[in-house]
Structure formats: structure tokens, C-alpha cells
Amino acid sequence: MKYKDYNDSELLSYIREENEEANEIIYEKYKPMIIMIAKKMVTKCNSIGLEVSDLVQEGMIALAEAIRTYNDIKDVTFYTYVKVCIERRMIGLIRKSGNLRNKCLNNAVPYDIGEPYSIEETVSDIINPENSMISLENKKELLSKANEILTKLEYDVFKLKIEGLNYKEIAKVLNKDAKNIDNALTRIKNKLR
């Protein structure tokens, strides 16, 4: 089965008969449209931290809902119906992500200085002091490694960064240009991988 061989109403009737191949075909048919809409919308809202993949995922959910809820008795084509459903779902996600209560998450910039830590490890440090000591030793080992690899400026920036300062605060403390600090952080990240 190829989607070019069938129109939407035929595919929808096969899907209602629980034909998995027809279901896959309709997803394949509308995925490029979902991606196109997502790319167009993400350029309008890139300041709130959404990526194309987030919007594509919402678009796929909207397509599934459109397949389930479409009523061909009304004078609307499936294409028009699904396009409106996808756009509304994506706009809803954009609005939800733009809320002030999500501001901290949306403006967060990930900074990976080594292996990721899980909630379990963090909680186990509180419960088990041995884990806390191991974590402290790992931090000392990381600082020692950083001291060997990094330049003096990079090492100073690194120490301040792991203390929780952002690049603008580090620039003030070290009396350097913020752009230089930002560049140093990028170099640090690459060297410590």
C-alpha cells in the first residue's frame, strides 16, 4: 500500500477497520506537513525553549486525535481538519510553555561538567554519608583533572561555575568581558568531555 494510491477517506475507513498498514500510511503522509508547521512555529517562539521535535511530537498527537475524531459528514476535508488540529495543538503547547510558571525551566541552560547525577544519587548522599564522601572525592578528582588540562583563566572560570555562578557573574568576579567567559565555558566543556 502506498499513500498516493489512496485518498484520505479510504485510508480512514481502513483505519476504522483496524488496518495497521493504513494507519502507518496516513502518518507517513502527514508527517512532512507536521514537520513544516513545527519549523514555522518554532522560529516564532524560539525564545521559550521549545524545539522542533517538541512541536512535531504534539503534531503527531494531534494527528492521532484527528484520525479518531474526524467526521466526514461535515463539509470539511480531512486535510483541512487535521491541519487545524495540528496548528491548535502546537499553539497550545507554545502558550503553555510561555507561562510565567515555566519561565525557570524554559530559560534554563544545561551545563554538563561530567557524568549526570540522578535524583537517587542525590537522595542517597543525604541518607548515606559514605556516598557524600565519595561525591566529594569525585569533585576533588574532577578539580585536579581540570587543573591539569585547563588554562589558569579556564580553571578559575570552572571553579566559579561549579559554585553556581552564571557567566555574567563570573565575568564581574574576574573582571573580564562576558563574551570571553562564555567562550571559556565552551572550551572547558569541550576539554572535560
C-alpha positions as CSV (number, residue, x, y, z in Angstrom):
1,M,0.0,0.0,0.0
2,K,1.3,3.4,-0.9
3,Y,-0.5,6.6,0.3
4,K,-0.5,8.0,-3.2
5,D,-2.8,5.2,-4.2
6,Y,-5.5,6.1,-1.7
7,N,-7.3,9.2,-0.7
8,D,-7.8,10.2,2.9
9,S,-11.4,8.9,3.2
10,E,-10.3,5.4,2.0
11,L,-7.4,5.4,4.4
12,L,-9.6,6.5,7.3
13,S,-12.1,3.8,6.5
14,Y,-9.3,1.2,6.6
15,I,-8.1,2.6,9.9
16,R,-11.6,2.3,11.4
17,E,-11.4,-1.4,10.3
18,E,-8.1,-1.5,12.4
19,N,-5.8,-1.8,9.4
20,E,-2.4,-1.1,10.8
21,E,-0.8,-0.5,7.4
22,A,-3.3,2.2,6.6
23,N,-2.6,3.8,9.9
24,E,1.2,3.9,9.2
25,I,0.5,5.2,5.7
26,I,-1.6,8.2,6.9
27,Y,1.2,9.0,9.5
28,E,3.8,8.8,6.7
29,K,1.6,11.0,4.5
30,Y,1.1,13.8,7.1
31,K,4.5,13.8,8.8
32,P,6.1,16.2,6.4
33,M,3.2,18.7,6.9
34,I,3.7,18.3,10.7
35,I,7.4,19.0,10.4
36,M,6.8,22.0,8.1
37,I,4.3,23.5,10.6
38,A,6.6,22.8,13.5
39,K,9.6,24.5,11.9
40,K,7.5,27.5,11.0
41,M,6.2,27.8,14.6
42,V,9.5,27.2,16.3
43,T,11.0,30.2,14.6
44,K,8.3,32.4,16.0
45,C,8.7,31.1,19.6
46,N,12.4,30.1,19.9
47,S,12.7,32.3,23.0
48,I,10.6,30.0,25.1
49,G,12.8,26.9,24.8
50,L,10.8,24.7,22.5
51,E,12.5,22.7,19.8
52,V,11.1,21.4,16.5
53,S,11.0,17.9,18.0
54,D,8.7,19.0,20.8
55,L,6.3,20.5,18.3
56,V,6.5,17.5,16.0
57,Q,5.5,15.3,18.9
58,E,2.5,17.5,19.6
59,G,1.6,17.4,15.9
60,M,1.7,13.6,15.9
61,I,-0.6,13.5,18.9
62,A,-2.9,16.0,17.1
63,L,-2.9,13.7,14.0
64,A,-3.9,10.7,16.2
65,E,-6.8,12.7,17.7
66,A,-7.9,14.0,14.3
67,I,-8.0,10.4,12.9
68,R,-10.1,9.4,15.9
69,T,-12.5,12.4,15.8
70,Y,-12.9,13.2,12.1
71,N,-16.4,13.2,10.9
72,D,-16.7,13.1,7.1
73,I,-20.4,14.0,7.2
74,K,-19.4,17.7,7.7
75,D,-18.3,19.7,4.7
76,V,-14.6,19.8,5.7
77,T,-11.8,17.8,4.1
78,F,-9.6,15.6,6.4
79,Y,-6.6,17.6,5.2
80,T,-8.1,20.9,6.4
81,Y,-9.4,19.3,9.6
82,V,-6.0,17.7,10.5
83,K,-4.1,20.9,9.7
84,V,-6.3,23.0,12.0
85,C,-5.9,20.3,14.8
86,I,-2.1,20.3,14.4
87,E,-1.8,24.0,14.5
88,R,-4.1,24.4,17.5
89,R,-2.3,21.7,19.4
90,M,1.1,23.3,18.7
91,I,-0.2,26.8,19.6
92,G,-1.5,25.3,22.9
93,L,1.9,23.9,23.7
94,I,3.6,27.2,22.9
95,R,1.2,29.1,25.2
96,K,1.6,26.6,27.9
97,S,5.4,26.8,27.7
98,G,5.3,30.5,27.7
99,N,3.5,30.7,31.0
100,L,5.5,32.5,33.8
101,R,5.4,29.4,36.0
102,N,7.5,27.6,33.4
103,K,9.9,30.5,33.0
104,C,12.7,29.0,35.1
105,L,12.6,25.7,33.0
106,N,12.4,27.5,29.7
107,N,15.3,29.8,30.4
108,A,17.5,27.1,32.0
109,V,20.7,26.4,30.1
110,P,22.1,22.9,30.6
111,Y,25.7,22.8,31.6
112,D,27.2,19.3,31.8
113,I,30.6,19.1,33.6
114,G,30.7,15.3,33.7
115,E,28.5,12.4,34.4
116,P,24.9,13.3,35.0
117,Y,23.6,12.9,38.6
118,S,20.3,11.3,39.3
119,I,17.8,12.0,42.0
120,E,18.5,8.6,43.5
121,E,22.2,9.6,43.9
122,T,21.4,12.9,45.4
123,V,19.0,11.4,47.9
124,S,21.4,8.6,48.7
125,D,24.0,11.2,49.6
126,I,21.7,12.6,52.3
127,I,20.8,9.1,53.6
128,N,24.3,7.6,53.3
129,P,27.3,9.8,54.3
130,E,29.6,7.4,52.5
131,N,28.1,8.4,49.2
132,S,28.6,12.0,50.2
133,M,32.3,11.4,50.8
134,I,32.7,9.6,47.5
135,S,30.9,12.5,45.8
136,L,33.3,15.0,47.5
137,E,36.3,12.8,46.4
138,N,35.0,12.8,42.8
139,K,34.7,16.6,42.9
140,K,38.2,16.9,44.1
141,E,39.4,14.5,41.4
142,L,37.5,16.5,38.8
143,L,39.1,19.7,40.0
144,S,42.5,18.1,39.9
145,K,41.9,16.9,36.4
146,A,40.7,20.3,35.4
147,N,43.7,22.0,36.9
148,E,46.0,19.8,34.7
149,I,44.0,20.3,31.5
150,L,42.7,23.9,31.7
151,T,44.5,27.2,31.4
152,K,44.5,29.4,34.5
153,L,41.6,31.5,33.3
154,E,39.6,28.4,32.4
155,Y,40.3,26.9,35.7
156,D,39.2,30.0,37.6
157,V,36.0,30.1,35.5
158,F,35.4,26.4,36.1
159,K,35.7,26.7,39.9
160,L,33.2,29.7,39.9
161,K,30.8,27.8,37.6
162,I,30.6,24.8,39.8
163,E,29.9,27.1,42.7
164,G,26.8,28.1,40.9
165,L,27.6,31.4,39.2
166,N,26.5,32.2,35.7
167,Y,28.8,33.6,33.1
168,K,27.8,37.2,33.7
169,E,28.5,36.9,37.4
170,I,31.8,35.1,36.7
171,A,32.8,38.0,34.4
172,K,32.2,40.5,37.2
173,V,34.2,38.5,39.7
174,L,37.1,38.0,37.3
175,N,36.8,41.5,35.9
176,K,36.6,40.1,32.3
177,D,34.3,40.6,29.4
178,A,31.2,38.3,29.5
179,K,31.9,37.1,25.9
180,N,35.4,35.9,27.0
181,I,33.8,34.0,29.9
182,D,31.2,32.4,27.7
183,N,33.9,31.3,25.2
184,A,36.0,29.9,28.1
185,L,33.0,27.9,29.3
186,T,32.7,26.4,25.8
187,R,36.3,25.5,25.8
188,I,36.1,24.0,29.3
189,K,33.1,21.9,28.2
190,N,35.0,20.5,25.2
191,K,38.2,19.8,27.2
192,L,36.5,18.0,30.0
193,R,34.4,15.6,27.9
